[in-house]
């Protein structure tokens, strides 16, 4: 089993309890594919049963579309597909993450270059 993280736009958490079993999901937004959806693609990820209460409760602390970091396990699923199970969710500090990694910049944007005082 592998562990990974991703930074995405937070949409919500949801939990349903049926008898002794909790079914919990975290929903996040992704870039639309332009073919089957426009605006924002809504994706759901199951939350690991032992982390369901913590991740569900953490969802109350985020604003819609706030950038969050989801830590998840990737387990083997059927037909050679991975099954992602959320373990933890936290806010992303956008100020330090943008200055530390230029890859977070939107495609097509260029970093501003300082003016050359010698040419002015």
Number of C-alpha atoms within 10 A of each C-alpha: 8 10 13 11 14 10 16 19 19 24 20 19 21 17 17 10 9 8 6 5 9 16 14 23 22 23 17 24 19 13 13 13 11 10 6 7 11 10 11 14 14 15 12 16 17 20 27 20 14 10 14 23 14 13 24 20 13 16 20 10 10 16 14 13 13 15 20 22 18 23 18 22 19 16 14 13 10 8 6 7 10 14 16 21 22 25 20 19 23 16 17 15 11 13 8 9 12 12 11 10 9 11 10 12 12 8 7 6 7 9 8 6 6 6 8 7 6 5 5 5
